[in-house]
Amino acid sequence: MTSTIKRKLLSLDSEATQSRIRRLQFVYGDDIIYVEAIVDDIQQVRAQTMFSPEEYGPAVCYTNLLWDEDITPENEPSIKDIDEVVSVLDISEWTIMDQEDRYDF
């Protein structure tokens, strides 16, 4: 008997959500949601000088959300549900993506 893993991948326009989510992925039967988003003020873009402080800008980042229960087609979270959780995450919960981190799903 062969079992198949059912994944769901959604690519979004980052301007369509308040959290600027670009990509979501999860596996049915698992409780982890992979999220890629554009996070503001996370990456240093200009060093401090004698006359001005360092400046920070946006970067593409990823994180994993632990959902309350295993995800099934019947209880699958909506993009709005995920966006609400992502919008309150602290910057420390994100990892800036390097070119090597980018996945081709």
N, C-alpha and C positions, 0 to 999 in steps of 0.2 A: 504494500500500500504506500503510495507516494503522497506526501503532503506538500502543498504549495504555500509559500508565504505570500500573503496579499499585502502589498504596499500601496500607499497613496502618496502621490507627489503633486504639489500644487505650486506653480510658478505664478507670481502675482506682480502687478505693477506696484512698485514700492510706494507710490503716492496714493494708492487706494485704501491704505490702512493708516491709522493714527501712529502706529509703531514702525511704519515704513518696512513692513515685512516683504521680502522678495521671494522666499521659498519656504515651504513647509513639507515635512515628510514624516510619516509614521507607518508603523506596521500594525495591522489588525492583530489583536491578541496581546499587544504590548502596551505599556503605559508611558512611553517616552515619545515626545514630539521634538523633532529636529527643526530648528528655526534659523533662517538667515534673514538679516535685516540690516538696514543702514542705520547706524547708531550715531547720533550727534555728539560732538564734544568728547570723543574717546581717544583720538589719535593726535599726538602733538604734531603741529604743522609749522610752527615757528618757534625757535629757541628764544629764551629770555635774553634780553640785552640790558645794558646799563640803563636804558631809557624806557623799556617796556617789558611787561611780563610775557611769559611764554603764551602761545595761542594754541587752541585745540580745535579740531575739525571733525567731520564725519568720516566713518569708515564702514566697509562691509564687515559684519561680524556674524558669529554663530553662537548658539546656545542650545542646550537640551532642556526641555520642560518635563518634569515629572507630573503626569496627569493623575487625577484622583483614582481612576480605575482603568482596567485594560480597555483599549479602544476596539469597538466592533462597528460594523456598518449601522447597527441600530442606535448606538450611543455616540457616534462620531461627533467630536466638537466642531462647532462652526468656526469660520474664520473670525467672526466677531468675538466668540468666546476666547479664542487663542490671542487675538489682538488685545483684549482687556487684560489678560495675564501678562503679556509681553510689555504692555505700556507701563507697568509699575516695577519692572525689573531694574535693579541697580546696575550701574555701569560695570561694576566688578563681576557681574554674572555673565558678561559677554567676553568672547575671545575674538580678537581682530584676525581676519582671514588673510593669510599670505597667498600668493599665487599657487603654492603647492597644496593649499587647503581646499581649493575650489574643486567641486565635484561636477562631473558630467553625468547626471542621472539618466 
